[in-house]
Amino acid sequence: MGKGFAVVDLETTGLFPTKHDRIVEIGIVLVSPEGEIETRHEILVNPNRDMGPQHIHGITAAAAARAPLFEQIAPNVADLLDDRVPVAHNASFDSRFLGFQMAQAGLRVAEPERWLCTMR
């Protein structure tokens, strides 16, 4: 388990990372192996495209336009996830999106089968 867990939640422009949808916000809560919350991180991301269904994620185009591009925050995300078990609700969705965008930035995350899914 290493350093513990990284609980991840993404907001995206849609459902298809390999086509044109992108991450617009990443929430990561770092949790110790004992279950104690260590830190919380909310990172707004400029998807460099239209925002998709804003009524779902509630992030405005104006807010996203001021945010960094994913490539700029990817090293920080990699550091936060380093040596932690990733956890997400619907982990197949979040791991697929995050994995795709991290690969685009030249970085890696844990393979989807290594994530814990709270939906399961």
C-alpha positions as CSV (number, residue, x, y, z in Angstrom):
1,M,0.0,0.0,0.0
2,G,3.0,2.4,0.3
3,K,1.9,5.8,1.5
4,G,-1.8,5.0,1.6
5,F,-4.6,6.0,-0.7
6,A,-5.4,8.7,-3.2
7,V,-9.1,9.3,-3.5
8,V,-9.7,10.8,-6.9
9,D,-12.8,12.5,-8.4
10,L,-12.8,14.0,-11.9
11,E,-15.1,16.5,-13.7
12,T,-14.9,16.2,-17.4
13,T,-16.3,17.8,-20.6
14,G,-17.9,14.5,-21.5
15,L,-17.5,10.7,-21.7
16,F,-14.8,10.0,-24.3
17,P,-11.2,10.9,-23.5
18,T,-9.8,9.2,-26.7
19,K,-12.0,11.4,-28.9
20,H,-12.2,15.0,-27.7
21,D,-13.4,15.1,-24.0
22,R,-11.0,16.4,-21.4
23,I,-10.7,16.8,-17.6
24,V,-11.9,20.2,-16.2
25,E,-11.3,19.5,-12.5
26,I,-9.4,17.0,-10.4
27,G,-10.1,16.4,-6.7
28,I,-7.6,14.3,-4.8
29,V,-7.7,13.5,-1.1
30,L,-4.6,11.8,0.3
31,V,-5.4,9.3,3.0
32,S,-2.9,7.5,5.2
33,P,-2.7,3.7,5.5
34,E,-4.6,4.1,8.8
35,G,-7.5,5.9,7.1
36,E,-6.6,9.5,8.3
37,I,-7.1,12.3,5.8
38,E,-3.7,14.0,5.2
39,T,-4.4,16.6,2.5
40,R,-7.1,17.7,0.1
41,H,-6.4,19.1,-3.4
42,E,-8.8,20.7,-5.9
43,I,-7.2,21.5,-9.3
44,L,-9.2,23.4,-11.9
45,V,-8.0,22.6,-15.5
46,N,-8.4,24.4,-18.7
47,P,-9.6,21.8,-21.2
48,N,-8.6,24.0,-24.2
49,R,-12.0,23.3,-25.7
50,D,-15.7,24.0,-25.0
51,M,-16.8,23.0,-21.4
52,G,-19.4,20.4,-22.4
53,P,-22.4,20.1,-20.1
54,Q,-21.8,22.8,-17.5
55,H,-25.1,22.0,-15.8
56,I,-23.4,18.7,-14.7
57,H,-20.1,19.9,-13.4
58,G,-20.9,23.6,-12.7
59,I,-17.6,24.9,-13.9
60,T,-17.8,28.0,-16.1
61,A,-15.8,28.7,-19.2
62,A,-14.5,31.9,-17.6
63,A,-13.1,30.0,-14.6
64,A,-11.6,27.3,-16.8
65,A,-10.0,29.9,-19.1
66,R,-7.9,31.1,-16.1
67,A,-6.8,27.6,-15.1
68,P,-3.6,25.9,-16.2
69,L,-3.6,23.3,-19.0
70,F,-3.5,19.6,-18.0
71,E,0.1,19.3,-19.2
72,Q,1.1,22.0,-16.7
73,I,-0.5,20.3,-13.7
74,A,0.3,16.7,-14.7
75,P,3.6,16.4,-12.8
76,N,1.9,17.6,-9.6
77,V,-0.9,15.0,-10.1
78,A,1.8,12.3,-10.6
79,D,3.5,13.4,-7.4
80,L,0.2,13.3,-5.4
81,L,-0.6,9.7,-6.7
82,D,3.0,8.4,-6.3
83,D,3.1,5.2,-4.2
84,R,-0.6,5.4,-3.3
85,V,-3.5,3.1,-4.1
86,P,-5.9,5.2,-6.3
87,V,-9.6,5.0,-5.2
88,A,-12.6,6.4,-7.1
89,H,-16.3,6.0,-7.4
90,N,-16.6,4.4,-10.9
91,A,-12.9,3.9,-11.1
92,S,-13.1,2.6,-14.6
93,F,-14.2,6.0,-15.8
94,D,-11.7,8.1,-13.7
95,S,-8.8,5.8,-14.4
96,R,-9.4,5.8,-18.1
97,F,-9.7,9.6,-18.3
98,L,-6.7,10.2,-16.0
99,G,-4.6,7.6,-17.7
100,F,-5.3,9.0,-21.1
101,Q,-4.4,12.6,-20.2
102,M,-1.4,11.6,-18.2
103,A,-0.1,9.6,-21.1
104,Q,-0.6,12.6,-23.4
105,A,1.6,14.5,-20.9
106,G,4.3,11.7,-21.0
107,L,3.4,10.4,-17.5
108,R,1.7,7.3,-16.1
109,V,-0.8,6.4,-13.5
110,A,-1.7,3.0,-12.0
111,E,-3.4,0.6,-14.4
112,P,-7.2,0.5,-14.1
113,E,-7.1,-2.9,-12.4
114,R,-5.0,-1.5,-9.6
115,W,-7.6,1.1,-8.6
116,L,-10.2,0.5,-5.9
117,C,-13.7,1.2,-6.9
118,T,-16.3,2.4,-4.3
119,M,-19.1,1.7,-6.8
120,R,-18.3,-2.0,-6.8
